[in-house]
Structure formats: structure tokens, C-alpha cells
């Protein structure tokens, strides 16, 4: 099993964060599309865990401070919102 070096991971994720598509990232880096996709999924999972950990320690979220919502949202709240949006 080949493992992407940290420098290559940084290049790929930086490219995606800058707004490049997966396909253009593949062309620019020469890394396979499946590898880029798997790296993106793993990075998303890590970001989700980090966000959840940060939000659990907050007493007031930025959205609550701006009077956008009255409670801390959980991922289940967001999923319900997306499902309701799809059905409408």
C-alpha cells in the first residue's frame, strides 16, 4: 500500500481549499483521482471531529451570539434540515 507523503497531501488539500475541482487537482498534481477523493474524505472526517470537539466546549456558538439560532446544532439537526429542504 502506497502512502502519500505529507508534502503531497498539503499540495492536494491546498488546491481543493483554493476552489479547484478534483479533476483539476488531479491534473496539477499528477495524483490519481481515487487517491485525491479518499484524501478529501479523510480530511473531511478529521475536520468534522475537530469541529464537534470545539463546539462541545462552547457555551455560546457564533450563530447563537448573532441571534441566528437559540441552541447548539448537532449533525442530526443539519441532516434533518437538508432532508426537509430536499422534500420541498
N, C-alpha and C positions, 0 to 999 in steps of 0.2 A: 504494500500500500504506500503510495507516494504522499508525502505531506508537503503542503505549500509552505515555503519559507515566510517568516514574519514580514519581510520587506515586500514580498509579492502580495500578501494579504492586505497590507496597508495600501498599496497601489490600487488594488481592485476595489476595496471598500471606499477609498477616497474618490475614485472615479464614479462610483454609484451615488455617493453622497452629493457629488457635484451636479448630479442630474443626468448623467449619461445612462443610456439604456444598457441592458445586459449584453445585447448584441454588439454595441459599440465598444463596451468594456472588453469583450472577448477579442475584438479586432485590435484594440490598442495594446492589450497585454499579452495576447497570444495564449491565454489560458482557456481551456475548454469550457463550453457553456455550462455543462453539468457541474463543473467544479465551482464556477462563479455562482451558480444558483445555490449549491449546497452551502457555500461560504455565506451567502446572503441570508439563508435560512438560519444558520447557526448564529450569525451576528444579531439577527432579529430576536432570537430566543434569549441571548445574553442581555440585550437591551431591555427586553420585557422583564426579565428577572431583576435587573438593576432598577428599573422604574418602579416595580412593585415594592422593592425593598425601600426605596426612597419615599414613596408615597405612604407606606405604612408608618413611617416615623413622623410624618407631617400631621399636625393638628388641624391646620387650615391649608388647603391646596390653593394654588394661584387662581383657579376658577372660582373657588369659594370667596377668596379675597376680592375678586372682581364682581361678586354677586351674580355669577353665571349659573351657579348651582348651590344647593344647600347641603350636599353631602359629598364624601369622597367616593369617586366612581371606582367600581371594580370592573374587571374584564367582562364579567357576565352582564353588567349594565350596558356596556358598549356593544356586546353581541346582540342583546335584545333590541337596542336602538337600530342596529344595522338590519336585523331581521324585519323589524317593523317598517323600515324605510323600503326594503325590497318588496314587501307585500302591498305597499301603497303605490 
